[in-house]
Amino acid sequence: MFPKDFLWGGATAANQIEGAYLEDGKGLSTADVMTLGSHQKKRRITQILEKDEYYPSHKAIDYYHHFKEDIALFAEMGFKVYRMSIGWSRIFPNGDETEPNEKGLEFYDQIIDELEKYHIIPLVTISHFETPLGLQKYGSWQNRKVVDFYVRYAKVLLERYNDRIHYWLPFNEINCMSTQSWVAAGIDSDDEKIRMQAAYHQFLASAKVVKLAHQINPENKVGMMYCGHFAYANSADPDDVIGTMNFMHQMMFYCDVQCRGYYPKYKLKELDRLKILLPIRQGDLEILKEGTVDFLSFSYYCTHVTGKKTNGILKGMNGLDTGYKNTFLTKSSWGWTVDPQGLRYALNYLYDRYQLPMMVVENGLGAIDILDGEEIHDDYRISYLREHLIQLEKAIETDGIPVMGYTMWGPIDLIAASTGEMKKRYGFIYVDADDLGRGSLKRYKKDSFYWYQKVIETNGKILEEENENEKIYRYG
């Protein structure tokens, strides 16, 4: 069974839903210069807007003007929590201003008002893949000045929402610095030295924000957010096992620093071999130690197979090709393995390592949905989520993992971060828009909307009643 106070909800990101990319004083972000891509075509980073390119974040699903309608739909499903992000360049248009943009803050004031109206707890990501483009002149997160700019921004949010928001995530999927440094930090480089300097600065910024959040309000809980890379060894060959260990080291050191407060020895040895010196200043190590997080959250979509030929590097268009395949698992239409049991494994793996409260803050299926009149019959999504939630319940009930909540990604159709597409739909709510933003933007409830509503209403008990082979029906 799920705990009676379990936080059921959904998760979105500002750059993937809001649109209004220059409205009310907002500045450009790194997300605003990423072009539309596809499963076959990689998204481009232009840095300067090109008139012949389409930039999905500019319009998205126009949540900026539809948020009241959308939050009402979240409430109708019964959300207890809503994971959202705040657009940094909506608050500080260039990232380095001394005073915030009041119009931007007023927009988020209204969102918090709506959430409070429906008794939905906000879980806020302070930086979710959209660093202000204006910080490029500093070299973005490679420059230590950006730490101070970020802390200034975070302080504005922590003080303004002191009595209204108590759950915070400083960075989304911070380990994407090693796989997608542009979205993680506005750094378009494969240079490991640059990436590791930027990662160090984000660790420092996160630790400072943890300390600041606790000082401003002792009720604040600050978590880290890990991009859920988990791997099985290709075989029992010891070389494959060591290769898998090396792969996970590349990912887990991010959790180690934020959860334990120091760089693990294996990472320090690697940096030494690569002749990479971290830009450590006096007092930094104490800041990292004192700024450890209160809980650990992560995204979970798939698992990998790794081995002696992987060498800890993620390759491929979406960063998922390790050179090995799992013949025991099926794949989604976008090539992501479907592995519900992997979620249980992931929760055990992380809890065994850190003994911190856990939260699954992203999990969902990107698929092509067909609008049939005003209905969308997405039984495949219901099956996907049911099987993952069953494994989540086993991690709680059988394994004793303290899981705080689950926020499905994303409860309303949004721009897919990996490709920029709308046709890669995740939501319980269908939005009438195509990959080029054409459509009425009308919202429609999918079959999964009513299913998730029932899951929340019964606190997951309906999962026990449903049979895998039973016909999926619409709750209404």
N, C-alpha and C positions, 0 to 999 in steps of 0.2 A: 504493500500500500504506500501511497505517497503521504508525506507529512501533512497534517491538517492546515498548516500555514504555508504550504508550498506555493511559490510564486509562478503562476502560469501567465504566459504572455507572448509577445512577439518583439521582433527587433528590426530596425531600419537604420539607414544612414542618411544624413542630410543631403549629401551630393547625389544620392541615388533616387531621391523622391521630391525634393523641394522645388527644383526649377528656379525661376526668378533669379537667374544667376548674377544679374547686376542691379536688382531692384532694391530700393531703399538704402542705397549706399554700399551694398556688398561689393567686395573686390574679387578679382579672379583668384581661383585656387588651382592647385595642380590637377584636380579632377576636371576643371573646365577647359583644359587644353588637351584632353584625351579624346581621340576620334572614335567613331563607331567602328567596331570590329565584328567578328563572327567566330564560329568554331573553327573556320578555316583561315581566317584573316586576323592577324594580330592588331590590336589597337595601337595607334601612333601617338606619340607625344610631340606636339608642334611648338609649344611654348608661346608662339605668336599665333593668334587665331587666323585661320585661312578660310576665305569665303566659300571655297568649293568643298569644304569638309563639314560633316555633321558632328556636333558635339552633344552627346546625349544628356549631360548634366544640365545644359542650359534650360531645358524645358522639363525633362523627366516626367513625372505624373502630376506636376503642378500642385503638389501638396501645400505649397506656400499659400495658395488660395482655396484649398479644399480641406485643410487640416481639421476643421470642426466636424465636417461630414465623416472623415476617415476615423477620427478618434471616437466618434459616436458608434461607428461600426465595430471598433475594437471593444468598446464597452458592451455592445450587444453580444459579442462572443463571450464576455465575462472576464476580460483581462484583469489580472491582479497587478501586473507590472508591464511597463512598456520601455524597452531599451531604445533610446533615441540618441542621436548625436547633435551637437551644436556646430554650425559652420564657423570655423575660426575667422575666415575672411568676411563673414557677415558681421562680426563683432569688431575685428581689427582688419579693415579692408586690405592693407598692405602687410599686416603682421607686426609692424614695428612702431605704430602710433603710440602716443602716451595716453590718449583718452579713447575710450570705446565708442563705437557707433550706436547711439541710443536707439535708433530705429531697428537695428538688428536685435538688440536686447528686448525691445518691446514685442517683437514677433515671438520670441521664446517665452516671454511673460504670458502671452495669450495661450500658447500651447500648454504651459503648466497650469493655467487657469482651467482649461478644458479637462486635463487629466485629473485635477483635484475635484472637479464637478462630478466625475464618475468614479472617484476613489481609486484611481489607478496610480500606482507608485512609479515615478520616473527613475530609470537607471540610465545615467547620462555618460556617453563617451565624449570626452573633451576634444579629442583629435581622431577623426575617422577618415583616413585616406584623403585629406584635402588641406595640405599645407598652403598658406597664402603664397601666391605666385610672386608677390613683392619681395619675399625673402630670398629669391634667387640671387639678388645682388650681393648677398652675404655668403653665398654657397649653401644656403639652406642649413640643414642640421649638421653639416660638417663644421659650421662655425659656432663657437660657444655662446656668442651673443644671442643666438636663437633660443637657448635655454632660458635666458632672462625674459625674452619676448613671450615665450610660452607661459612661463610662470606668472607673468603680469596678466595674461589673458585668463589663465585658470583662476587667479585670485579674484578677478572681476566676477566670474561665475560663482565661485564659492561664497563670496560675500553677498552677492545679489540674491542668491537662492539659499541662503543660510538656513532658513527654517522650512524650506520647501523641497529640497533635494538632499538625500542622504546616501545615495549609492552612486559611486563615480568610477569610471574607467579612464585613466589618463590617455592611453593609446589603444587603438584597435589593432589587433594582430601584430604586435610589435616585432615578432620574428620575421615578418615579411621584409624586413630590412635585408635579409639574406637571399630573398627570392624575387622581390619586386620593390626595389629601393625607391622608385619614383612615387608609387602610391604610399609607401611607408614614410618617406621623408623628403620628397621632392628632389631626389638625387638620381640623375640618369647616368649611372656609372656602374661598371662591373669591377672597379678597382676595390679590392678587399680592404685596403687601408682606409679608403674614404668611407666605405660602408661601416667599418668597425669604429671609426671616429664618430660617425653620426649615431650609431647605436649607443655608444658610451654617453653621448650628450642626451639622448632620450632617456637612458637609465637615470642619469643625474636629474633631469627635469621631472621624471616620474617620482623619484624619491623626495624631491623638494615639495611636490604637490601633495604627496601623502602626508608629510609633516605639516604642511600648511592646512590641509583639510582637517586634520585632527586638532590643530590649534584653534581654528575658527569655530569648529563645533565637534565636540568629542563623540557625538552620535554618528558622524560621518564614517562610512565604510568605503574604502578605496581598494579596488581589485586590479589585477593585471588581466590582460586579454591575450591569450595564446592562439595563434592560427593552428588549428588542430592537425598537425602532421604526426601520424603514428605509423609504425612500420613493423612488418613481419619479416623475419629472415627468409631468404629464398630457399634455404635448405638447412640441414643439420651440419653442413660443412662448417667447421670453425671459422674459416675465412669469411663465409657469408654472415655468420653471427657477429664477427668483429666489424665487418662492413656495415651491418645494421646498427651496431653500437655507435660507430663513427657518424653515421647519418643522423641518428637521434641526438648526438652531442651538438651537431650544428644547429639544431632546433632548440634543445632543452636549456642551453646555457642562458637563453633569454629569461626563461622561468627561474633558473637558478639565481640570477642576479636580483630579480625583482622579489622573489619569495624568500631568499636566504640573505640577501644583502651584500653579496660579494661574488667575484668572478671565480668559477670553479677551477681547480688546478689544471684539468684537461684543456680548458680554453686558454689559460695563461701560457701553457706549454706550446699550444698551437700558435698563438700570437708571437711567441718568442721565435719559433721556427720560421715564421713568415717575416720576421724582423719588423713587426708592427708594434709601435709604441703607443699606448693609450695616452690621451692628453690629460693625465691626472694632475690636479693641483692640490695644494695643501688643504686638508679638510674634506676633500671629496669622498674618500673612503668611509669616513664617519657618516657623511650624508647618506651614502648608499646603505650603510648598515642600519641607520636609524629610520630609513624610509621604506621599509619592507611593507608589502601589501597585506590587507586584511583577509582577502579571499582570492581564489583563482577561478577565472572564467575562461572559456575557450569555445571556439567554433568546431563543429564536427560535421564533415560531409562525406569523408571517405578514408580509406587506409591505403598504405603503399606496401609493396614488396621490395626489399632492398637486399644488397649482398656485397660481395667483394669487388664488383665492378662499379658500384654506385659512388663510392668515395664521398658520400655526404653531400652530393650536389643535386639539386632539383633542376631538371631541364624540361624542355617542351614548351608549347605555346602557353599553357595554363600552369606551368610549373609542376606538373604531375607525373611526367615521364621519368621513371627511375631506371629504365632499361630492363625491368622485369614485369611480369604480369601475374595476376592472381587468377588461376583457372577455376577456382571455387566460387567466384563471385560474378554477378552480372554487372553491367554498366548502365549509367543513365545515357540519354541521348547526346549529352555533351562529354561522354567518355569518363565520367567519374564513377568509381566503383561504389556499389551499394552494399554496405556492410553494417547492418544493425548491431550485431554482436560486438563489433569494433568499438561502439560507443561505451559499452560496459567495460571493455578492456581499457579504453582510454581513461575512464573515470578511476578505475583501480590503479592504473599506471601512475597517474598524476597524484592521487591521494597518498599512495604508498611513498611517493617521493617527498611530498611537502606537508602532509597532514593539515591542510587548510580547508575551510569550507569551500564547496565547489558550486559552480553555476554553468549550465550549458546555455550560452547566449546566442548561438547560431546553429541551426540544423534545419535543412529543408531540401526540397527537390526542385531543381530547375527543369521545366518541361514545357512542351508546346500544348497549350490548352485551346480547345475549340469552343467558341461561343455558339450555343445551340438555342436560337431565340433569345431568351434572357437567362439561360441556364448553362452551367459548365459542369460536366460530369467528370470529375477528376478522381476517380476511384484509385488510380495509381498513386496519387499523392497521399490519400488516406492510408493506403496499405504501407507506403514508405514510412509515414510518420507513426502509424500504429506500431510497426515492428521496432522502430527506434525507441518509442516510449516504453514498450514492454521491457526492453533491455535496460533502459534508464531505471525503471522500477526495480528490476532485479539488482542493479548496482546499489540501490538504496536499501531494499528489503533483505536481500540475501547477503550482500557484501558489506553492508553497514556504512556506505559512503554518505557523508553529510552533504546532500545536494540541496541548495537553497531554492533553485527555481529553474525554469526552462523557458527561453524566449525563442520561438520558432522564427527562422529567417525565410522570407520576410512576409509578414501577414497580409500585405497588399502588394500586388505586382509592382515591380520597380525596375530600375536600370540595373542589369547584371554587371557587377564590377569587372568580371573577367573578360567580357566581350562588349559591353555597352549595349547589349540588345534588350528589347522589350519582349521579344518572342520567347526568350528563356524565362518563363514565368515561375514564380515561387508562391504566390499569394493564396490566401483564402478568399481574397477579394480580387476580382478581375477588373482591370482598368482598360477601357477602350482606347488604346494607343498602339501604333506600330513602331517599328524600329526607327523611323524618321519622325516620330512624334505626331503623326497624323491620326486623327480620331476624335471622338466626342469627349473623351476623358470620363465618360460615365462609368460609375462603379456598379459591379454586379457581384452578388454572393455566389460562390461556388459551392458544390456539395460539401467540400471539406470545411467550409465555414460552419455549417450546421453540425458537422461531426466534431470539430474542435470545441464548439460551444458546449456540446454534451460531455466531452472529456473534462472540461473545466468544471462544469456543473456537478459532475459526479466525483470530482477530484481523482480522475483516472480509473474509477471503478469499472466504467464501461469497457475498458480494455480487457478486463477479465471475462466479460460477458461475450465479447465478439469472438467469432471463430474465423480463422484465416481464410477458410473456404466459403464462408457465409456471404451471401449477396450483400453488397454495399447498398444501403438505402439512404434516402435523404431525410434528415431530421428537420421538422418544420412545425 
